[in-house]
């Protein structure tokens, strides 16, 4: 019985890991597009998972919330922190944070990643 539970847990973890990799690749593509539209360069061409949490949607469905961190540049020299927030597979916001405050590059239009 314990080996079946362990096997089930391993399968769930592998599926979660695989899904997370797929979402991350889609987030990178979307982040590149938004940054290019804003005249920013996505540094290192990648994003990193910063936080992960769980919540329930309006229809009481379990949702995974993720925040990805990335860095952009306006001129190729400076480094500006950016954050992409997701609820489920919907991007909520993409914003940059500087000492002058936050700049929102994208606000949720309830567009899901595909």
LOROKOL-223049 format. One record per residue (C-alpha): residue in three letters; residue number from 1; x, y, z. Coordinates in steps of 0.05 Angstrom, whole numbers, plus 5000, padded with zeros to 4 digits. Layout:
! residues N
+-----+-----+------+------+------+
:   r :   k :   px :   py :   pz :
+-----+-----+------+------+------+
: Ala : NUM :    X :    Y :    Z :
...
+-----+-----+------+------+------+
//
This chain:
! residues 114
+-----+-----+------+------+------+
:   r :   k :   px :   py :   pz :
+-----+-----+------+------+------+
: Unk :   1 : 5000 : 5000 : 5000 :
: Unk :   2 : 5056 : 5049 : 5018 :
: Unk :   3 : 5092 : 5035 : 4952 :
: Unk :   4 : 5028 : 5052 : 4913 :
: Unk :   5 : 5022 : 5118 : 4950 :
: Unk :   6 : 5095 : 5133 : 4938 :
: Unk :   7 : 5088 : 5116 : 4864 :
: Unk :   8 : 5026 : 5161 : 4859 :
: Unk :   9 : 5064 : 5218 : 4893 :
: Unk :  10 : 5123 : 5210 : 4845 :
: Unk :  11 : 5076 : 5211 : 4785 :
: Unk :  12 : 5042 : 5274 : 4810 :
: Unk :  13 : 5109 : 5309 : 4821 :
: Unk :  14 : 5134 : 5290 : 4752 :
: Unk :  15 : 5070 : 5315 : 4720 :
: Unk :  16 : 5075 : 5380 : 4759 :
: Unk :  17 : 5147 : 5389 : 4739 :
: Unk :  18 : 5131 : 5376 : 4666 :
: Unk :  19 : 5072 : 5425 : 4666 :
: Unk :  20 : 5115 : 5477 : 4701 :
: Unk :  21 : 5168 : 5473 : 4646 :
: Unk :  22 : 5115 : 5481 : 4592 :
: Unk :  23 : 5085 : 5542 : 4627 :
: Unk :  24 : 5154 : 5573 : 4637 :
: Unk :  25 : 5170 : 5567 : 4563 :
: Unk :  26 : 5104 : 5601 : 4545 :
: Unk :  27 : 5117 : 5655 : 4598 :
: Unk :  28 : 5185 : 5669 : 4567 :
: Unk :  29 : 5155 : 5678 : 4498 :
: Unk :  30 : 5100 : 5724 : 4524 :
: Unk :  31 : 5149 : 5764 : 4566 :
: Unk :  32 : 5194 : 5774 : 4505 :
: Unk :  33 : 5136 : 5799 : 4464 :
: Unk :  34 : 5111 : 5848 : 4517 :
: Unk :  35 : 5182 : 5874 : 4530 :
: Unk :  36 : 5195 : 5885 : 4456 :
: Unk :  37 : 5129 : 5923 : 4450 :
: Unk :  38 : 5150 : 5967 : 4509 :
: Unk :  39 : 5219 : 5980 : 4478 :
: Unk :  40 : 5256 : 5938 : 4530 :
: Unk :  41 : 5307 : 5883 : 4522 :
: Unk :  42 : 5294 : 5819 : 4562 :
: Unk :  43 : 5361 : 5804 : 4593 :
: Unk :  44 : 5387 : 5733 : 4595 :
: Unk :  45 : 5326 : 5713 : 4554 :
: Unk :  46 : 5296 : 5677 : 4613 :
: Unk :  47 : 5250 : 5682 : 4674 :
: Unk :  48 : 5256 : 5650 : 4742 :
: Unk :  49 : 5200 : 5625 : 4787 :
: Unk :  50 : 5200 : 5672 : 4847 :
: Unk :  51 : 5139 : 5650 : 4887 :
: Unk :  52 : 5084 : 5598 : 4882 :
: Unk :  53 : 5019 : 5595 : 4920 :
: Unk :  54 : 4950 : 5565 : 4917 :
: Unk :  55 : 4880 : 5595 : 4916 :
: Unk :  56 : 4809 : 5581 : 4896 :
: Unk :  57 : 4776 : 5613 : 4836 :
: Unk :  58 : 4707 : 5645 : 4835 :
: Unk :  59 : 4678 : 5577 : 4817 :
: Unk :  60 : 4714 : 5545 : 4876 :
: Unk :  61 : 4765 : 5511 : 4832 :
: Unk :  62 : 4836 : 5501 : 4858 :
: Unk :  63 : 4886 : 5547 : 4824 :
: Unk :  64 : 4961 : 5553 : 4824 :
: Unk :  65 : 4989 : 5624 : 4828 :
: Unk :  66 : 5059 : 5638 : 4803 :
: Unk :  67 : 5104 : 5699 : 4803 :
: Unk :  68 : 5163 : 5699 : 4755 :
: Unk :  69 : 5221 : 5747 : 4762 :
: Unk :  70 : 5262 : 5773 : 4703 :
: Unk :  71 : 5308 : 5830 : 4685 :
: Unk :  72 : 5302 : 5880 : 4628 :
: Unk :  73 : 5343 : 5937 : 4601 :
: Unk :  74 : 5325 : 6002 : 4567 :
: Unk :  75 : 5394 : 6015 : 4539 :
: Unk :  76 : 5432 : 5949 : 4544 :
: Unk :  77 : 5471 : 5973 : 4605 :
: Unk :  78 : 5420 : 5982 : 4661 :
: Unk :  79 : 5385 : 5925 : 4695 :
: Unk :  80 : 5312 : 5933 : 4716 :
: Unk :  81 : 5274 : 5881 : 4756 :
: Unk :  82 : 5209 : 5856 : 4727 :
: Unk :  83 : 5154 : 5810 : 4752 :
: Unk :  84 : 5101 : 5770 : 4717 :
: Unk :  85 : 5042 : 5747 : 4759 :
: Unk :  86 : 4998 : 5688 : 4738 :
: Unk :  87 : 4934 : 5660 : 4766 :
: Unk :  88 : 4923 : 5591 : 4737 :
: Unk :  89 : 4945 : 5598 : 4664 :
: Unk :  90 : 4924 : 5670 : 4660 :
: Unk :  91 : 4975 : 5726 : 4662 :
: Unk :  92 : 4950 : 5778 : 4712 :
: Unk :  93 : 5005 : 5831 : 4706 :
: Unk :  94 : 5074 : 5843 : 4678 :
: Unk :  95 : 5110 : 5901 : 4710 :
: Unk :  96 : 5179 : 5931 : 4721 :
: Unk :  97 : 5202 : 5958 : 4787 :
: Unk :  98 : 5252 : 6015 : 4792 :
: Unk :  99 : 5270 : 6064 : 4846 :
: Unk : 100 : 5218 : 6111 : 4815 :
: Unk : 101 : 5163 : 6059 : 4826 :
: Unk : 102 : 5127 : 6006 : 4786 :
: Unk : 103 : 5109 : 6009 : 4712 :
: Unk : 104 : 5055 : 5961 : 4687 :
: Unk : 105 : 5071 : 5932 : 4619 :
: Unk : 106 : 5010 : 5886 : 4616 :
: Unk : 107 : 4945 : 5882 : 4656 :
: Unk : 108 : 4902 : 5820 : 4653 :
: Unk : 109 : 4854 : 5815 : 4595 :
: Unk : 110 : 4840 : 5745 : 4619 :
: Unk : 111 : 4882 : 5716 : 4562 :
: Unk : 112 : 4905 : 5646 : 4577 :
: Unk : 113 : 4971 : 5618 : 4554 :
: Unk : 114 : 4966 : 5564 : 4501 :
+-----+-----+------+------+------+
//
